[in-house]
Every structure is written in structure tokens, then in C-alpha cells.
Amino acid sequence: MALYRDQQLKIYNSLTGQKEVFKPINEGHVGMYVCGPTVYSNVHLGNCRTFMSFDMIFRYLKHLEYKVRYVRNITDAGHLEDDDAGEGEDKIAKKARLEQIEPMEVVQRYTVDFHNILQKFNLLPPSIEPTATGHIIEQIEIIKEILEKGFAYETNGSVYFDVLTFNKSHEYGKLSGRKLEDMISNTRELTAQDEKRNPQDFALWKKAEPQHIMRWPSPWGDGFPGWHLECTAMSTKYLGETFDIHGGGMDLKFPHHECEIAQSEASTGQSPVRYWLHANMLTMNGKKMSKSTGNNILPNEIFSGENDQLSKPFSPAVVRFFMMQAHYTSILDLSDEALLASEKGYQRLMDAIGLMDSLVTGKTSDLNIQDWRKRCYDAMNDDFNSPVLIAVLFEGVKYINQLREGKASLTEEDLNVLKKTMNDFVFDILGLESQAQDSAISEKLSGVVSLLIQMRNEARASKDFATSDKIRDELSAMGIQLMDGKEGTTFSIS
């Protein structure tokens, strides 16, 4: 694959607004950081699209034989309700308070849900998945450095980044294209109660009020880190002061990523990232997805069909194929019609791949397979253009049908190239799974659950209710519900 690595992969860099030839800092190695979820609720489908896009990018870089260190964090503290102002209650602490459980129970519950959903979508795990609470010391050390260099100030146990001072020697707003002068003119004046010197300043460390559950000791008193700081701390620790790729959703460009740049430049004097990549939003039926309006759907509701938006259930593989049909920087609209069309396209693709092993070879080749293979790489080398790649792959579907019908011929060598290319791009790079694979997994899962039901029945017959309850509760935690009835015990998967 090094041959195709030499053909110049081009990436759209949000920082420059241009496609640029990708040149990693260290030849053959890539450091990539992607902002992960705040685990206070079930993972949003729009977030799944972002993580799926970067999974596809991760897969392609690995396919090109880069050694990739992919870091995707878990935010388990410090993300306040009002992101822009850095005010309000911690989202995880609020959920814990409302449900009267420990904050780390909230974190555990929704981290498990996050991993389960991404596994269903066939995402590869990142190389490292660090948490904000696991890096409090590193965050405190960065705050000390920023304070020492004069780009932050402490007031009443909180520490704020001084944007106006930073902007005198640096450019705050260069990623989002915002000018500080415009930001100042469009913000309200501070009141006497405000701790910040300027409305644009953001929290590096917040003093914990007596009622705040999540708190840690620091040189400035008990408190918790600002949301923007964790990504600076973790990306620097695992990828270095400057690394290759930083990704996330378009909504994170400002203020989150802008603040990350400012923090890094203030603490290390280095620009932290070479290539900034941003995935665009997912809408539904032409409107923004929102819980408050009801224009919202969870991944498991799509898989089960238990929703008011769609006419039938759709498999994770079909949903992934649907998402791969749009470029990661484009807005994508989810609808019943779009998923039905994607299901048909996905099935055509899988049917064709299923025919490949039965194709016979000829003495000559009527089709230019090498040119077709090159166009697959050309699509991906053009800023990971998955919709163009899929169009080229459907040319491969046409070739397969022509070969099956005897309307074309390929030598053994060219047929092997066709098979390998289809498998590489469909399964290894786009990350699709065949329904046959899904069926095999479902069959094995049914066997395992049936065995556990039998063990539970034996435990109940022996009056070992602790074991029987444990089996039921552990399965329930994994989304497998047991239902006891007159005909015996059955199960459903949510």
C-alpha cells in the first residue's frame, strides 16, 4: 500500500480552508486525536456519524500502512451546561443529582452504552481512550505553565485564560475565522458579580461550590478543570506538543477547538496541530435533530424499529452505509426514504460480493481492472471521498454481474485484483459488515443466551436465586431482556 501512499493523500484543513497534501511529522507514523463524548446520556446519532467518519479515516490510514496512534477521549467531568460561557452545572453531576446516584455510575452507564453502540456500527477501538478525571494532574500542570507565562489569572479560587492578553502576541479565532474585535462588540458587558476580566475569557479551573459533587484539590483550592483543558492535556501527553490530525464535530470548532489552540500555544509556544478536520452535522427530515422538538432518534431505536419516524427497522450495517454515502464535511439528512434507498444499495453491493467466489476466469481481460482500482484510491486520496468511492465500487458491481452473465472476461490475476479491492474497500476501509456475518453472530449469540437461560433455570430449580438473579441482571445490563412465560423463557435484544 506504500505505492498508494506515495500518490499524495490530500486533506481539507479547516485551519487554512484548503486541501493540502498530507505530510506527517514523522514519516510512516500518524498521531490523530478526536474529541470523544461527554458521557451523561445515550450517545447521539449525530455524534455516531462523527466517530464513524474518523473511524473510516483511521481505517484508511492503517490501510496505507501508516502506524497510527489514534486517541479519542471520554469527557467524564468539567463539561458545564453553558459551554460558551463556561457556566452552569456539570452535565454529569446534574444527571447524578437528578437520579440520586454517584456521578461515576452515570459515567459507567453511558460509557458502556457508547461502546456498545459503536461496536454495533463496527467501529475499531482507538489506540488510547483516556478520561478527563484520569488526567487532573496533567491539567493542573498546564494551568501552572499558562499562569507563569502571563496568559491566565486567578480570582477567588478559579483560574481564567486571558484572551485579550493572548491576542496581543497570538491570533485568537484563527481556526473559526472570528476576529476578537467582532466578538467583543457582540458580547454583553460584565456585571460586578462576574469573576472574569473580559467576556471572552474562559475557565481553566473552576472553584467548586459546597454543593458541587465532583471536585479535586489544586493550588487554587478545591475545584474542577475547564472543559477545554482536558483535550490539550491528553493530546499533548500521548501525541506530543505538535501532532498530525485533530478531528471532531463542526460544532466544536468554536469555542472548544479555538480554546485548545490558545491553551497549547500559551503553554508550549507551539502550534498544536498540523491538520484540523471537522465532520458536519446530521439532520432528520430536513430539520435539526433535537430532543425538545421530538425530531430525534437513538441508534437502538433505528435497529429495533421502535420509533415513530421510520417504517421499519434498519441494521447497523445499512445505517453505516447510508452515512458513508455522504462526504464527512457535508450535512447529511436522515429520512425513511434515504434509509430505504441505502438498504437497497447495500444489498446490491453485498449480493455482488457474494457472487465473487463463483466467478470463472478467462484467458484475456475485457475490463481495465487496474484503472478501476486506481480510481478507488484516487477517491479516498481526495480528502477521504467516500461517496465517490462508493460510486466506483458500484462499477465493480457492474463488472461482477457482467462476468457472471458471461458478457465479460478477466484473467485469474485480474479477477484476484477485483476480489481483493472490493474486500479491502468495502470491509476494511468503509467498515461495512455483510448480513451473512450479522446472521452468524446472531446465531452464536442465541446459542450463548440459550445456554445462560438453561443455567438460570437450573439455579432456580435449586433455589439458588442469587445466581439466577445475577444472570438475569447481567444480561439486562448488556441490553438482553429475559421474559419468563408459560412456554418457558425467551429473550429480546434492545
C-alpha positions in Angstrom: 0.0 0.0 0.0 3.0 2.3 0.3 2.7 2.7 -3.5 -0.7 4.4 -3.0 0.7 6.4 0.0 3.1 8.0 -2.5 0.2 9.2 -4.6 -0.4 12.2 -2.3 -3.3 11.9 0.1 -4.9 15.4 0.2 -6.9 16.5 3.3 -9.1 19.6 3.8 -7.5 21.6 6.6 -10.1 23.7 8.5 -7.3 25.9 9.7 -6.2 27.1 6.2 -9.5 26.4 4.4 -7.7 24.5 1.7 -7.0 20.9 0.7 -3.4 20.2 1.5 -1.0 17.3 0.7 -0.8 15.2 3.9 2.8 15.0 5.2 3.0 13.5 8.7 5.5 14.9 11.2 7.3 11.5 11.4 7.4 9.5 8.2 5.3 6.4 8.3 3.6 7.4 11.6 0.4 9.4 12.3 -0.8 10.9 15.5 -4.6 11.6 15.5 -6.8 13.0 18.3 -10.6 13.1 18.1 -12.8 14.7 20.7 -15.0 12.0 22.3 -18.3 12.1 24.0 -19.5 13.6 27.3 -21.0 10.5 28.9 -24.1 11.8 30.6 -26.7 10.4 28.2 -27.2 7.8 25.4 -24.9 8.6 22.5 -26.5 10.9 19.9 -26.8 9.6 16.3 -25.1 12.8 15.1 -22.1 12.0 17.3 -22.1 8.5 15.9 -21.7 9.9 12.4 -18.7 12.0 13.5 -17.0 9.0 15.2 -17.8 6.8 12.2 -16.2 9.3 9.8 -13.0 9.3 11.8 -13.2 5.5 12.0 -13.2 5.4 8.2 -10.2 7.8 8.2 -8.4 5.7 10.8 -9.0 2.6 8.7 -7.7 4.2 5.5 -4.5 5.5 7.1 -3.9 2.0 8.5 -4.6 0.5 5.1 -1.9 2.8 3.7 0.4 1.1 6.2 0.8 4.1 8.4 1.4 3.3 12.1 -1.4 5.3 13.6 -1.8 6.3 17.2 -5.5 7.2 17.5 -6.5 8.9 20.7 -10.2 9.6 21.4 -11.1 10.9 24.9 -14.0 10.4 27.3 -15.3 13.5 29.0 -16.3 12.4 32.5 -16.1 15.8 34.3 -15.9 19.5 33.7 -18.4 19.9 30.8 -20.8 22.6 32.0 -24.3 23.1 30.7 -23.4 26.5 29.1 -20.4 25.6 27.0 -19.7 29.1 25.6 -19.9 30.9 28.9 -18.3 28.2 31.0 -21.2 28.4 33.5 -23.9 26.3 34.9 -23.9 22.8 36.4 -21.7 20.0 35.3 -23.7 17.8 33.0 -22.7 14.5 34.6 -23.1 15.9 38.2 -26.6 17.1 37.3 -27.6 13.7 35.9 -26.3 12.1 39.1 -28.2 14.6 41.3 -31.5 14.0 39.4 -31.2 10.2 39.5 -29.7 10.2 43.1 -26.7 8.1 42.1 -23.0 8.6 42.1 -21.5 10.6 39.2 -19.3 7.7 38.2 -22.4 5.5 37.9 -23.6 7.9 35.3 -20.2 7.8 33.6 -20.1 4.0 33.7 -23.6 3.5 32.4 -23.2 5.8 29.4 -19.7 4.8 28.6 -20.9 1.2 28.3 -23.8 2.4 26.1 -21.3 4.4 23.9 -19.0 1.4 23.4 -22.0 -1.0 22.7 -23.4 1.3 20.0 -20.0 1.9 18.3 -19.4 -1.8 18.4 -22.7 -2.4 16.6 -21.6 0.1 14.0 -18.4 -1.8 13.6 -16.0 1.0 14.7 -12.5 0.0 15.6 -11.5 1.0 19.1 -9.0 3.8 19.3 -5.4 3.2 20.4 -5.9 5.1 23.6 -9.2 6.2 25.2 -8.2 8.5 28.1 -10.6 10.2 30.6 -10.7 13.7 31.9 -10.7 12.5 35.5 -7.7 10.4 34.9 -5.6 13.4 33.9 -6.4 16.0 36.6 -2.6 16.3 37.5 -1.6 17.0 33.9 -4.3 19.6 33.6 -3.2 21.4 36.7 0.4 21.4 35.5 -0.7 23.1 32.2 -2.6 25.7 34.1 0.6 26.5 36.2 2.5 27.0 32.9 -0.1 29.3 31.4 -0.2 31.3 34.6 3.6 31.5 34.7 3.7 32.9 31.2 1.1 35.6 31.9 -1.8 34.3 29.8 -4.1 33.5 32.7 -5.2 34.9 36.1 -6.6 33.5 39.3 -9.6 35.0 41.1 -11.5 33.7 44.1 -10.2 30.1 43.6 -10.9 30.0 39.8 -8.4 30.4 37.0 -9.3 32.0 33.7 -7.5 32.2 30.4 -6.8 35.9 29.5 -7.9 36.1 25.8 -7.1 39.8 25.3 -3.5 39.4 26.6 -3.0 36.2 24.5 -4.3 38.0 21.4 -1.6 40.7 21.6 1.1 38.2 20.7 -1.1 35.4 19.1 -4.2 35.2 16.9 -7.3 34.0 18.8 -10.0 33.0 16.4 -7.9 31.8 13.5 -9.5 28.4 13.3 -13.1 29.6 13.2 -12.3 32.8 11.2 -13.6 35.1 14.0 -12.0 38.4 14.9 -11.6 39.2 18.6 -12.8 42.8 17.9 -16.1 41.5 16.5 -16.5 39.1 19.4 -16.0 41.9 21.9 -18.6 44.2 20.1 -21.2 41.4 20.1 -21.0 40.4 23.8 -22.6 41.9 26.8 -20.7 43.9 29.4 -19.6 42.1 32.5 -21.5 42.7 35.7 -20.0 43.3 39.2 -20.6 39.7 40.0 -18.6 38.4 37.1 -15.1 37.0 38.0 -13.8 37.2 34.5 -11.9 40.3 33.3 -13.4 40.0 29.8 -16.5 38.1 28.5 -14.2 36.2 26.0 -12.0 34.7 28.8 -12.7 31.0 29.6 -12.2 28.9 32.6 -9.1 26.7 33.1 -10.1 25.8 36.6 -13.4 26.5 38.4 -13.8 26.8 42.2 -16.1 24.1 43.5 -19.1 25.4 45.4 -20.0 23.4 48.6 -22.8 21.6 46.7 -20.5 20.5 43.8 -20.0 16.8 43.9 -17.1 16.4 41.5 -14.0 18.2 43.0 -10.3 17.9 43.2 -7.6 19.7 45.3 -5.4 22.2 43.5 -3.0 25.1 44.3 -6.1 27.4 44.0 -8.4 25.3 46.2 -10.9 22.6 45.6 -12.4 22.7 42.1 -12.5 21.1 38.7 -10.9 21.7 35.3 -12.5 23.7 32.5 -13.9 21.5 29.7 -11.4 22.8 27.0 -8.4 21.9 29.0 -8.7 18.1 29.1 -8.1 17.7 25.3 -5.0 19.9 25.5 -3.6 17.8 28.4 -4.4 14.4 26.9 -3.4 15.1 23.3 -0.1 16.6 24.4 0.6 13.7 26.8 0.0 10.9 24.2 0.8 12.6 20.9 3.3 15.4 21.7 3.3 19.2 21.7 2.6 19.1 17.9 0.8 16.2 16.2 -0.7 15.4 12.8 -4.5 15.4 12.9 -7.1 16.7 15.3 -10.8 15.9 14.5 -14.2 16.5 15.9 -17.7 17.7 15.0 -18.2 21.1 13.2 -19.9 22.4 16.4 -16.6 22.0 18.3 -14.7 24.4 16.1 -15.7 27.3 18.3 -15.1 27.7 21.1 -13.7 24.3 22.1 -11.0 23.8 19.4 -10.2 27.5 19.3 -9.6 27.4 23.1 -7.4 24.2 22.7 -5.2 26.1 20.2 -4.8 29.1 22.6 -4.0 26.8 25.6 -1.4 24.9 23.7 0.3 28.0 22.2 0.3 29.7 25.6 1.7 26.7 27.5 4.2 25.2 24.9 4.8 28.1 22.4 3.9 25.5 19.7 1.0 25.3 17.3 -0.5 22.0 18.4 -1.9 20.5 15.2 -1.0 20.4 11.5 -4.3 19.4 10.1 -7.7 20.2 11.6 -10.6 18.1 10.3 -14.3 18.7 11.1 -17.2 16.4 10.4 -20.6 18.0 9.6 -23.9 17.6 11.2 -26.7 15.0 10.8 -30.3 16.4 10.3 -33.5 14.4 10.2 -36.3 15.1 7.7 -34.7 18.4 6.8 -34.6 19.7 10.3 -32.0 19.9 13.1 -32.2 16.9 15.4 -33.5 17.9 18.8 -34.9 16.1 21.9 -37.1 19.1 22.8 -39.0 19.1 19.4 -39.2 15.3 19.2 -37.2 15.4 15.9 -34.7 12.9 17.4 -33.9 9.2 17.2 -31.5 7.0 19.1 -29.4 4.3 17.3 -31.1 1.4 19.1 -34.5 2.8 18.1 -33.4 2.5 14.4 -32.1 -1.0 14.9 -35.3 -2.2 16.7 -37.8 -0.3 14.7 -39.3 1.1 17.9 -39.8 4.7 16.8 -42.4 6.9 15.1 -40.1 8.2 12.4 -39.2 5.1 10.2 -41.3 2.5 8.5 -39.2 -0.5 9.6 -36.0 -1.4 11.5 -32.7 -0.9 9.7 -29.5 -2.8 10.6 -26.3 -1.0 11.8 -24.6 -2.0 8.5 -27.3 -0.3 6.5 -27.1 2.9 8.6 -23.3 2.9 8.3 -23.6 2.5 4.5 -26.1 5.4 4.5 -23.6 7.6 6.3 -20.7 6.7 4.1 -22.7 7.8 1.1 -22.1 11.5 2.0 -18.7 13.2 2.4 -17.8 13.7 6.0 -17.8 17.5 5.6 -21.3 17.6 4.1 -24.6 17.9 6.0 -26.4 14.6 5.8 -30.2 14.3 6.2 -31.7 11.1 7.7 -35.1 10.0 6.5 -37.1 6.9 5.9 -36.8 7.3 2.1 -33.0 7.7 2.4 -32.5 4.6 4.6 -34.8 2.5 2.3 -32.7 3.6 -0.7 -29.5 2.8 1.2 -30.7 -0.6 2.2 -31.3 -1.5 -1.5 -27.9 -0.2 -2.5 -26.2 -2.0 0.4 -27.9 -5.3 -0.6 -26.9 -4.9 -4.2 -23.3 -4.4 -3.1 -23.4 -7.5 -0.7 -25.1 -9.6 -3.3 -22.4 -8.9 -5.8 -19.6 -9.6 -3.3 -21.3 -12.9 -2.5 -21.0 -13.9 -6.2 -17.3 -13.3 -6.5 -16.1 -16.7 -5.4 -18.3 -18.4 -8.1 -16.8 -16.3 -11.0 -14.7 -18.2 -13.5 -11.5 -16.9 -15.1 -10.8 -16.3 -18.8 -7.7 -16.2 -21.0 -8.0 -12.4 -21.5 -9.3 -9.4 -19.7 -12.0 -7.2 -21.3 -12.1 -4.8 -18.3 -9.4 -2.4 -17.1 -9.3 -3.5 -13.5 -6.0 -1.7 -12.7 -7.6 1.6 -13.7 -10.7 0.9 -11.7 -8.6 0.0 -8.7 -6.6 3.2 -9.1 -9.8 5.3 -9.1 -10.8 3.7 -5.8 -7.6 5.0 -4.3 -8.0 8.4 -6.1 -11.4 8.8 -4.4 -10.0 8.2 -0.9 -6.9 10.2 -1.5 -9.1 13.2 -2.3 -10.0 14.0 1.3 -11.4 10.6 2.0 -14.2 11.0 -0.5 -16.4 8.0 0.4 -19.4 8.9 -1.9 -17.1 8.9 -4.9 -15.5 5.7 -3.7 -18.9 4.0 -3.4 -19.8 5.1 -7.0 -16.6 3.5 -8.2 -17.3 0.3 -6.2 -20.7 0.1 -7.9 -18.8 0.0 -11.2 -17.2 -3.1 -9.7 -20.7 -4.5 -9.0 -21.4 -4.0 -12.7 -18.2 -5.8 -13.7 -19.2 -8.8 -11.4 -22.6 -9.1 -13.0 -21.1 -8.9 -16.5 -18.7 -11.7 -15.6 -21.4 -13.8 -14.1 -23.6 -13.4 -17.2 -20.6 -14.3 -19.5 -20.6 -10.8 -21.0 -17.0 -10.0 -19.9 -13.9 -11.9 -19.1 -11.0 -11.5 -16.7 -7.7 -13.3 -16.3 -7.1 -15.1 -12.9 -4.7 -12.3 -11.9 -7.2 -9.5 -12.7 -10.1 -11.4 -11.0 -8.0 -11.7 -7.9 -7.3 -7.9 -8.0 -11.1 -7.3 -8.3 -11.9 -9.5 -5.4 -9.1 -8.1 -3.1 -10.0 -4.5 -4.0 -13.7 -5.0 -3.3 -13.0 -6.7 0.0 -10.4 -4.1 1.0 -12.6 -1.1 0.4 -16.0 -2.4 1.4 -15.0 -4.2 4.6 -11.6 -2.9 5.7 -11.9 0.8 4.8 -15.6 1.6 4.7 -16.0 -0.8 7.7 -19.2 -2.4 6.4 -20.3 -5.9 7.6 -22.2 -8.4 5.5 -25.6 -9.6 6.6 -24.2 -13.1 6.4 -21.7 -12.1 9.1 -24.5 -10.5 11.1 -26.6 -13.7 10.9 -23.7 -15.8 12.0 -23.1 -13.6 15.0 -26.8 -13.6 15.9 -26.9 -17.4 15.7 -23.9 -17.7 18.0 -25.4 -15.1 20.4 -28.7 -17.0 20.5 -26.8 -20.2 21.5 -24.9 -18.4 24.3 -28.1 -16.8 25.7 -30.0 -20.1 25.5 -27.2 -21.8 27.5 -27.4 -19.0 30.1 -31.2 -19.4 30.3 -30.7 -23.1 30.9 -28.2 -22.4 33.7 -30.6 -19.8 35.2 -33.4 -22.4 35.2 -31.2 -24.9 36.9 -30.3 -22.3 39.5 -33.9 -21.5 40.2 -34.8 -25.2 40.5 -32.1 -25.5 43.1 -33.4 -22.4 44.8 -30.2 -20.6 44.1 -32.0 -17.3 43.5 -28.8 -15.2 43.9 -27.3 -16.9 40.8 -30.5 -16.8 38.7 -31.0 -13.1 39.5 -27.3 -12.3 38.7 -27.7 -14.0 35.2 -30.9 -12.0 34.5 -29.4 -8.7 35.8 -26.1 -9.0 34.0 -27.8 -9.9 30.7 -30.2 -6.9 31.2 -27.2 -4.6 31.7 -25.9 -5.7 28.3 -29.3 -5.0 26.7 -30.6 -8.6 26.7 -34.0 -8.8 28.4 -35.3 -12.2 29.6 -39.0 -12.8 29.6 -40.5 -15.7 31.7 -43.8 -17.1 30.4 -45.9 -20.3 30.4 -43.9 -21.7 27.4 -40.6 -21.0 29.1 -38.1 -18.1 29.0 -37.5 -16.1 25.8 -35.3 -13.1 25.3 -35.1 -9.8 23.3 -32.2 -7.6 22.4 -32.7 -3.8 22.8 
